[in-house]
Amino acid sequence: MSDANNAASRTAGQDADRLMETLRLRAERAMRDPESLIEFLRVQMSRPDLDLANAVTMRRLFAQTYMEALKGGPYGWLDDAVALRVHWGFELRDVTVPVRLWHGTEDTFTPVSHARWLAGRLPNAEVQMQEGAAHFGAVQILPEVLGWLATPADVGT
């Protein structure tokens, strides 16, 4: 996991208010200049993510996505940070519908071990670890995932 993500994780455990303020300020800057978030993340990226971030089309897509995600404020981002630290109101073992997990093995933002941990707790998880892909490689697999979602699943009912 990148140094910045490790630091944020430690801060969340020690001083959640400070983390929330840091994320709020970063979100405000990204709302004014979405490229600033890409630049902040670049130093933490592995080669596959850097290749995507250097592609003009992908860089434009990332900037547009950040603008859309933050247009109502930083609250979704802040909620995500909090959600990683609280109980979700259900046990993962009780999720009985099929779940598909994809993870790039070169991801520096979220370790592969997190996906394996999650998969080990979901009874109907399908796990795909993609060699040579990283965090933003999820954008490239999105059409396949959307096709999977659109296919009716036999959930035993």
C-alpha atoms as one frame of an Amber mdcrd trajectory, in Angstrom:
protein
   0.000   0.000   0.000   1.299   3.467  -0.819   2.868   5.583   1.889   0.012
   8.102   1.643  -2.620   5.378   2.108  -0.694   3.914   5.044  -0.488   7.352
   6.638  -4.209   7.975   6.051  -5.067   4.610   7.570  -2.971   5.367  10.665
  -4.513   8.835  10.938  -8.036   7.395  10.651  -7.317   5.154  13.604  -5.697
   7.891  15.702  -7.372  11.152  14.633 -10.373  10.702  12.344 -11.173  14.427
  12.468  -7.753  15.264  11.054  -8.214  12.743   8.253 -11.650  14.173   7.436
 -10.200  17.691   7.254  -7.338  16.518   5.034  -9.770  14.787   2.672 -12.113
  17.792   2.689  -9.287  20.126   1.688  -8.053  17.712  -0.988 -11.604  17.423
  -2.345 -12.005  21.209  -2.447  -8.799  21.502  -4.426  -9.857  18.703  -6.773
 -13.228  20.384  -7.341 -11.387  23.513  -8.507  -8.706  21.568 -10.380  -9.353
  17.835 -10.923  -5.893  17.451 -12.475  -4.431  18.242  -9.029  -5.827  14.974
  -7.681  -4.323  13.043 -10.568  -0.961  14.690  -9.855  -1.261  13.911  -6.134
  -1.926  10.247  -6.955   0.780   9.943  -9.663   3.639   9.682  -7.163   1.885
   6.724  -5.546   1.074   4.834  -8.748   2.678   1.670 -10.021   3.681   1.432
 -13.686   0.302   0.112 -14.999  -1.576   2.990 -13.350   0.990   5.522 -14.549
   0.544   4.242 -18.096  -3.213   4.805 -17.814  -2.802   8.238 -16.178  -0.415
   9.294 -18.942  -2.910   8.421 -21.684  -4.742  11.626 -22.644  -8.139   9.918
 -22.942  -7.865   8.230 -19.552  -6.555  11.359 -17.874  -9.544  13.281 -19.224
 -11.880  10.500 -18.024 -10.333  10.583 -14.538 -10.693  14.376 -14.340 -14.342
  14.220 -15.465 -15.050  11.417 -13.001 -13.534  13.384 -10.111 -15.571  16.458
 -11.041 -18.774  14.413 -11.146 -18.009  12.584  -7.900 -17.260  15.809  -6.051
 -19.879  18.138  -7.536 -22.086  17.733  -4.451 -19.146  18.148  -2.102 -16.673
  15.809  -0.438 -19.294  13.848   1.509 -19.164  10.603  -0.482 -15.389  10.503
  -0.110 -15.669  11.223   3.606 -18.374   8.550   3.991 -16.091   6.007   2.308
 -13.289   6.819   4.732 -15.636   6.401   7.702 -17.180   3.207   6.273 -13.793
   1.513   6.396 -13.783   1.965  10.185 -17.342   1.063  11.233 -19.581  -2.000
  11.201 -21.875  -2.042   8.168 -24.885  -3.518   9.964 -24.521  -7.007   8.511
 -22.020  -9.843   8.482 -20.192 -10.593   5.254 -20.889 -14.310   5.692 -24.616
 -13.472   5.397 -24.239 -12.087   1.870 -25.579 -14.991  -0.173 -25.882 -13.421
  -3.620 -22.987 -13.892  -6.035 -20.272 -11.278  -5.618 -17.521 -10.648  -8.129
 -14.231  -9.221  -6.914 -11.563  -7.980  -9.294  -8.158  -6.801  -8.184  -5.025
  -5.795 -10.041  -1.921  -7.412  -8.585   0.102  -4.200  -9.048  -2.326  -2.024
  -7.056  -0.440   0.318  -4.701  -3.585   1.921  -3.276  -5.364  -1.189  -2.012
  -3.310  -4.299  -1.274  -4.233  -7.615  -2.878  -4.490  -8.995   0.654  -7.591
  -6.841   1.196  -9.377  -8.508  -1.723  -8.325 -11.942  -0.503  -9.559 -11.111
   3.014 -12.923  -9.986   1.641 -13.236 -13.013  -0.633 -12.561 -15.308   2.300
 -15.568 -13.898   4.127 -18.088 -13.853   1.278 -19.597 -17.314   0.673 -20.343
 -16.764  -3.029 -17.389 -14.659  -4.102 -15.834 -15.029  -7.520 -12.318 -13.593
  -7.366 -10.226 -12.439 -10.295  -6.675 -11.306  -9.632  -5.310  -9.720 -12.789
  -1.545  -9.884 -13.208   0.041  -6.694 -14.460  -3.001  -4.533 -13.698  -3.259
  -1.964 -10.937  -5.915   0.129  -9.201  -7.222   2.018 -12.221  -7.216  -1.116
 -14.352 -10.754  -1.523 -13.038 -11.774   1.022 -15.694 -10.581  -1.348 -18.399
 -12.489  -4.341 -17.042 -15.688  -2.348 -16.474 -17.450  -3.535 -19.676 -16.903
  -7.162 -18.641 -18.176  -6.490 -15.118 -21.262  -4.691 -16.435 -21.975  -7.706
 -18.639 -21.653  -9.967 -15.589 -24.081  -7.760 -13.662 -26.593  -7.832 -16.506
 -26.588 -11.642 -16.642 -29.219 -13.197 -14.365 -27.621 -15.264 -11.652 -28.912
 -18.490 -10.166 -28.956 -17.683  -6.469 -30.858 -20.771  -5.432 -34.284 -19.153
  -5.142
